Amino acid sequence: MAVTQTIKQILNNNVVSAIDAAGNERILTGRGLGFEARVCDIVSEDSEDKVEKRSTCVMTR
């Protein structure tokens, strides 16, 4: 079964920010991935080349 993500923001023709089913934000890259895409479109893992999970780093002293 393919994992799907919902587009949150289109950064350019090849890079989009998306939210996966668990609510994690991911940066997806793939040739033409953002071309003619719209916010809230569904992207399957078959169409992306590279996925980077975005996390918040909190530094404490």
C-alpha positions in Angstrom: 0.0 0.0 0.0 1.4 3.4 -1.0 1.8 6.1 1.6 0.1 9.3 0.7 0.8 12.9 1.7 -1.3 16.1 1.3 0.5 19.1 -0.2 0.7 22.0 2.3 2.9 24.4 0.2 4.5 24.4 -3.2 8.0 25.6 -3.1 8.9 25.2 -6.8 8.3 22.8 -9.7 10.3 20.1 -8.0 9.9 20.6 -4.3 6.7 20.6 -2.1 6.0 20.6 1.6 3.5 18.0 2.6 1.7 16.5 5.6 1.6 12.7 6.0 -1.1 10.6 7.6 0.5 10.9 11.0 0.6 14.7 10.8 4.3 15.0 10.2 5.6 17.6 7.8 7.8 16.3 5.0 9.7 18.0 2.2 9.2 16.0 -1.0 11.4 16.3 -4.1 10.8 14.9 -7.5 11.1 16.0 -11.1 8.0 18.1 -11.8 6.3 17.2 -8.5 5.0 20.7 -7.9 4.2 21.5 -11.6 0.5 22.1 -12.0 -0.1 20.8 -8.4 -2.4 22.6 -6.0 -2.4 22.9 -2.2 -4.4 20.0 -0.7 -3.6 17.7 -3.6 -2.6 14.1 -2.7 0.9 12.9 -3.5 1.7 9.2 -3.5 5.1 7.9 -2.6 5.4 6.6 -6.2 5.8 10.1 -7.6 8.5 11.4 -5.3 12.3 10.9 -5.5 13.5 12.0 -2.0 11.7 12.6 1.3 13.0 14.6 4.2 11.2 14.6 7.5 11.1 18.1 9.1 11.6 18.2 12.8 11.9 21.0 15.3 15.1 21.1 17.2 14.9 22.7 20.7 18.2 23.6 22.3 18.3 24.0 26.1 21.0 25.1 28.4 
